[in-house]
Amino acid sequence: MQNTLLKKESNVIMNSSNEENLKKTYEEFESPLNAFYLAGDISKRETGQKLVALALEKFDSVDVLINNAGPFTEQNRRSK
């Protein structure tokens, strides 16, 4: 999905809990100037706040937010 958005010259903020994989993905996209990344656990409020702050700092707005973190189920809720 990010690749399609980047090819259309959309601004992209990428997130993953695994910084190594995130950096690798960013580099596979040839380190585009219209993309930034931030490692962190998206289930934590502060990570979401940091992502929005980064988007506003770099691009002045958030037009579309796509959450592809996976399902939040009752079983996941009990494990926290």
MILUMSE-239775 format. One record per residue (C-alpha): x, y negated, z negated. Coordinates in steps of 0.02 Angstrom, whole numbers, plus 32768, in hexadecimal, padded with zeros to 4 digits. Layout:
N
XYZ;...
END
This chain:
80
800080008000;808C7F867FD4;80E07FA7807A;80437F7680D9;802F7ED78073;80E67EA98088;80DD7EC38145;804A7E4A8148;80B87DCD80E9;804D7DD5804D;80A07DAC7FA8;80B47E477F3B;80DD7E657E84;81067F1C7E63;80FC7F747DBB;812F801D7D79;8161805F7CCF;81FD80A77D21;827380187D4C;82EB80877DAD;826280C67E22;821C80167E31;82C47FCE7E65;82DD805D7EE1;8233803B7F2F;825A7F817F3A;82FF7FA77F91;82A880228008;823C7F8E803E;82E27F348063;82D37EBE7FCD;82547E48801C;824C7D937FE6;818F7D9D7FD3;81987E287F50;81CE7E327E9B;81C47EBD7E1D;81AF7ECF7D62;81C47F707D00;814C7F907C72;80BC7FF87C30;80207FB37C83;7FB37FFC7BF8;7FFC7F757B87;7FAC7EC97B8E;80557E6F7B89;808D7EC67C2A;7FF27E887C84;80117DD97C42;80C67DDF7C7D;80907E197D2A;80157D897D3C;80967D0E7CFB;81167D4E7D79;80987D407E08;806B7C8F7DD6;81227C5E7DC3;81567CA47E6C;80B97C8A7ED5;80497C0D7E77;7FB17C807E7F;7F6A7D307E76;7EF57D527F08;7EE27E0F7EF9;7F077E877E6A;7F167F407E91;7F247FB77DFE;7F6280607E35;7F9A809C7D89;7F2A81347D85;7E8981607D2D;7E6581317C7A;7E0681C47C32;7DC381F07B86;7E52826D7B76;7ED281E37B95;7E7C81747B15;7E8A81FB7A8E;7F4482147AAE;7F6F815E7A84;
END
